[in-house]
């Protein structure tokens, strides 16, 4: 068995098994807490503009979702944003992009400080996105699938005029697609890249490209995955697609096709990239630095590829 990048998330058969989300409280309109208070008995924090800080890495696709949704819904003034360095060290995500290598709002150097303040016994991997309460310094949630849904449903009173409705009234079709895309594509590329056995890698590889083939056919006669308007599932697929040729194709050995070799998926991804709220949130240099420098088991030299040319996204 090969050495795993993250030992605690590698199964006995070499399959990558992503760790669960430790902090799963929610910011909710249903909270019975008053402004400035902590969570109620159900783990619900009050919706309070200006109180919470969204911590992200521009390299991370899971965090990138929340950056896009926050931008699309016009929540920039309601929820502040902290961006960490794309390269993690032994203590995790660092605030090196800020003066004195410290987040100016939270006053911490590492996101792990907020994790350990919330749970001193926590010994898992520190992940982004995370929403941190600026009043107590505690992590409210690192539950990335729920964060973007709650931005759409719980912060409605603070959405910008004309903000898109990212969750359709009938969610059944979207939720099924979300599950399939997460399993085979969003997490599927990681199951390829972090596999430590040939069998686990090939199983993930086959599932990934089978799903991409289905999505390629689905997008043959439509602009979006569900209905005729943008929805949450489009955001979730985009953050994987925009990293595909720059990282996943080579670094994670997802090399049957490049994204540019899927005519419909490539046209779809470029349409989204050129839409307000998407392209301006993409930082290819941070994306490449994170994957190629942080994953030392996969890329021990730490050499970061020069390509591909990001200008192709504007064609």
C-alpha positions in Angstrom: 0.0 0.0 0.0 1.3 3.4 -0.9 1.8 6.2 1.7 -1.4 8.3 2.0 -1.4 12.1 1.9 -3.8 12.1 4.8 -3.4 8.8 6.7 -6.5 9.1 8.9 -8.7 9.5 5.8 -7.4 6.5 3.9 -9.3 3.2 4.1 -7.7 -0.3 4.3 -8.3 -0.9 0.6 -6.6 2.4 -0.4 -9.8 4.3 -0.9 -10.0 8.0 0.2 -12.6 8.6 2.9 -13.1 12.3 3.6 -13.5 13.2 7.3 -16.8 14.5 8.5 -17.5 18.0 9.4 -16.9 18.7 13.2 -18.9 21.9 13.6 -22.4 21.7 12.4 -24.3 24.5 14.1 -26.3 26.8 11.9 -27.1 30.5 11.6 -30.9 30.4 11.3 -33.9 32.7 11.3 -35.4 30.1 13.6 -32.9 30.7 16.4 -34.4 31.7 19.7 -31.2 33.5 20.8 -31.1 37.3 20.9 -28.5 39.4 19.0 -25.1 39.0 20.5 -25.9 35.7 22.2 -24.6 32.3 21.4 -26.5 29.4 19.9 -29.9 28.3 21.3 -30.6 24.8 22.6 -30.9 23.5 19.0 -27.5 24.8 18.0 -29.0 27.7 16.0 -27.2 31.0 16.0 -29.1 34.3 15.3 -28.9 35.9 11.9 -27.0 39.0 12.7 -25.3 41.1 9.9 -21.7 42.1 10.7 -21.3 39.5 13.4 -19.8 36.5 11.5 -16.6 36.0 9.5 -16.4 33.6 6.6 -12.9 32.1 6.5 -11.9 30.7 3.1 -9.0 29.6 0.9 -9.3 30.8 -2.7 -7.6 27.5 -3.7 -10.3 25.3 -2.1 -13.3 24.3 -4.2 -15.5 23.7 -1.1 -14.7 27.2 0.2 -15.0 28.7 -3.3 -18.7 27.7 -3.4 -19.3 30.0 -0.4 -17.4 32.9 -1.9 -19.5 32.7 -5.1 -22.8 32.4 -3.4 -22.0 35.2 -1.0 -21.1 37.4 -4.0 -24.2 36.4 -6.0 -26.5 37.1 -3.1 -24.9 40.4 -2.3 -24.0 39.4 1.3 -20.6 41.1 1.3 -21.6 43.7 3.8 -23.5 41.2 6.0 -20.8 38.6 6.3 -17.1 39.6 6.3 -14.5 37.5 4.4 -11.1 36.3 5.6 -8.7 34.7 3.1 -5.9 32.4 4.2 -2.7 31.5 2.5 -3.1 28.9 -0.2 -0.2 26.8 1.3 -0.9 25.0 4.6 1.9 24.3 7.0 2.0 21.8 9.9 -0.5 23.9 11.8 -2.9 24.2 8.9 -4.4 27.3 7.3 -2.5 30.5 8.0 -3.5 34.2 7.8 -0.2 35.3 6.1 -2.0 37.5 3.6 -2.9 40.0 6.4 -0.6 42.5 8.3 1.5 40.8 11.0 0.3 37.4 9.7 -2.8 37.7 11.8 -6.5 38.1 10.8 -7.3 41.7 11.7 -10.9 40.8 12.9 -10.4 37.5 14.7 -6.9 38.3 15.9 -5.6 34.9 15.2 -2.7 33.6 13.1 -4.1 30.2 12.3 -7.7 29.0 11.7 -6.8 26.1 14.0 -6.8 28.5 17.0 -10.5 29.1 16.5 -11.1 25.3 16.1 -9.3 24.6 19.4 -11.0 27.4 21.2 -14.3 25.8 20.2 -13.2 22.2 20.9 -9.8 21.9 22.7 -9.8 18.1 22.0 -10.1 18.5 18.2 -7.4 16.5 16.4 -8.8 16.3 12.9 -7.8 18.2 9.8 -8.7 21.9 9.9 -10.9 22.7 6.9 -12.3 25.7 5.1 -14.8 27.2 4.7 -15.5 27.9 8.3 -17.8 30.6 9.7 -16.4 32.1 12.9 -18.3 34.2 15.4 -16.5 37.5 16.0 -18.1 37.9 19.4 -16.9 34.7 21.0 -14.2 33.6 18.6 -15.9 30.2 18.3 -16.4 28.3 15.1 -20.1 28.2 14.2 -19.8 25.8 11.4 -17.4 24.1 8.9 -20.3 22.2 7.3 -19.6 23.4 3.8 -22.6 21.8 2.1 -25.0 23.5 4.5 -23.2 26.8 4.5 -24.2 27.8 1.0 -27.7 26.5 1.4 -28.2 28.6 4.5 -26.8 31.7 2.8 -29.7 31.3 0.3 -32.5 30.5 2.8 -31.6 32.0 6.2 -30.1 35.4 5.0 -33.0 36.3 2.7 -33.7 39.6 4.4 -30.1 40.7 3.6 -29.9 39.6 0.0 -29.3 42.3 -2.6 -32.2 43.4 -4.8 -32.4 41.2 -7.8 -30.3 38.4 -6.3 -30.8 35.0 -8.0 -32.9 32.4 -6.4 -30.4 29.6 -6.2 -32.7 27.0 -4.6 -35.7 26.2 -6.8 -39.1 25.7 -5.1 -39.1 22.0 -6.0 -35.6 20.8 -4.9 -35.9 17.1 -5.7 -34.2 17.2 -9.1 -31.4 19.6 -7.9 -30.8 17.6 -4.7 -30.4 14.3 -6.6 -27.9 16.0 -9.0 -26.0 17.5 -6.0 -25.6 14.0 -4.5 -24.5 12.4 -7.7 -22.1 15.2 -8.6 -20.6 15.3 -5.0 -20.0 11.5 -5.0 -18.6 11.1 -8.4 -17.1 14.5 -9.4 -16.6 17.0 -6.5 -15.3 14.3 -4.2 -14.5 11.9 -7.0 -11.4 13.8 -8.1 -10.1 13.5 -4.6 -10.9 9.8 -4.5 -8.7 9.5 -7.6 -5.9 11.8 -6.4 -5.6 10.4 -2.8 -6.2 6.7 -3.6 -3.3 4.5 -2.4 -4.2 1.4 -4.4 -4.6 0.9 -8.1 -8.0 -0.7 -7.6 -9.4 2.3 -5.5 -8.0 4.8 -8.0 -9.5 3.0 -11.0 -12.9 2.7 -9.4 -13.0 6.4 -8.6 -11.6 7.3 -12.1 -14.3 5.2 -13.9 -17.1 6.7 -11.7 -15.8 10.3 -12.4 -15.7 10.0 -16.1 -19.0 8.1 -16.3 -20.6 11.0 -14.5 -18.9 13.6 -16.6 -20.2 11.8 -19.7 -23.7 12.0 -18.3 -23.4 15.7 -17.6 -21.9 16.3 -21.0 -25.0 14.8 -22.6 -27.3 16.7 -20.2 -25.8 20.0 -21.2 -26.2 19.4 -24.9 -29.5 21.4 -25.1 -29.5 23.5 -21.9 -27.6 26.3 -20.3 -28.0 25.1 -16.7 -28.2 21.8 -14.9 -31.8 22.3 -13.6 -34.4 24.3 -15.4 -33.5 27.5 -17.3 -31.8 29.4 -14.5 -28.7 29.3 -12.3 -29.0 27.2 -9.2 -26.9 25.9 -6.3 -25.9 22.8 -8.2 -24.3 24.9 -11.0 -22.1 26.6 -8.4 -21.0 23.2 -6.9 -20.1 21.8 -10.3 -18.3 24.9 -11.5 -15.8 25.0 -8.6 -14.6 21.5 -9.6 -14.6 22.2 -13.4 -12.6 25.4 -13.1 -9.8 23.4 -11.4 -10.0 20.4 -13.6 -7.3 21.1 -16.3 -5.1 23.2 -14.0 -4.9 20.6 -11.2 -7.1 17.5 -11.3 -6.2 16.3 -14.9 -2.5 15.9 -14.1 -2.0 16.2 -10.3 -4.9 13.8 -9.4 -4.4 11.6 -12.5 -7.9 12.4 -13.9 -6.5 12.2 -17.4 -9.0 10.5 -19.7 -10.1 13.9 -21.0 -9.4 17.5 -20.2 -12.3 19.8 -19.6 -11.5 21.5 -22.8 -12.2 18.2 -24.6 -15.8 18.0 -23.4 -17.6 20.5 -25.8 -20.7 21.0 -23.7 -19.1 21.0 -20.3 -16.4 23.4 -21.5 -18.9 25.8 -23.0 -21.0 25.6 -19.9 -18.0 26.3 -17.6 -16.9 29.2 -19.7 -20.4 30.7 -19.6 -20.4 30.6 -15.9 -16.8 31.9 -15.6 -17.8 34.9 -17.6 -20.8 35.6 -15.5 -20.6 38.1 -12.7 -19.7 36.4 -9.4 -17.8 33.6 -10.9 -14.6 34.5 -12.9 -13.5 37.3 -10.6 -13.5 34.8 -7.6 -11.1 32.4 -9.4 -7.4 32.7 -8.6 -5.5 30.1 -10.7 -2.1 30.9 -9.1 -3.4 30.3 -5.6 -5.2 27.1 -6.8 -2.0 25.7 -8.3 0.2 26.7 -5.4 -2.1 25.0 -2.9 -2.3 21.6 -4.7 1.2 21.3 -6.0 3.0 22.6 -2.9 0.8 21.2 -0.1 0.4 17.7 -1.4 4.0 16.6 -0.8 3.2 12.9 -1.0 1.8 13.3 -4.6 4.2 16.1 -5.7 7.4 15.8 -3.6 9.3 18.3 -5.7 6.8 21.1 -5.1 7.2 22.3 -8.6 4.1 24.3 -9.7 3.2 24.1 -13.4 3.1 27.3 -15.5 0.0 26.4 -17.5 -2.6 26.2 -18.6 -3.2 29.7 -19.9 -6.2 31.2 -18.0 -7.1 33.4 -21.0 -8.8 30.4 -22.6 -11.6 31.0 -20.1 -12.4 34.3 -21.8 -12.7 32.9 -25.3 
